[in-house]
Amino acid sequence: FGRDQTEVAARVAATGAGTQILPDALTPAALRAAIHEAMTMRAGAQQIAAGFARAGGASAAADALESLLTTSSAPQHRPTMSAHN
């Protein structure tokens, strides 16, 4: 586990759109149970999807990020994909 995975999982669980397993509690049985529980959370996931759609979806998110980059005083850098990513 790294970066923001634990925080994102907590937010997903808080919205009722999914479940969270903390790294030290991850076992095959815990994963199986979490998957079964998450499969019952369709309503929460649909609410999140509807919110994304109302906000304009992935295209609007990309446009907003690009706008921030072009109006920022920070040097502009576009990440590139490499074989190591």
Secondary structure, 3 states (H helix, E strand, C coil): CCCCHHHHHHHHHHHCCCCCCCHHHCCHHHHHHHHHHHCCCHHHHHHHHHHHHHCCHHHHHHHHHHHHHHHCCCCCCCCCCCCCC
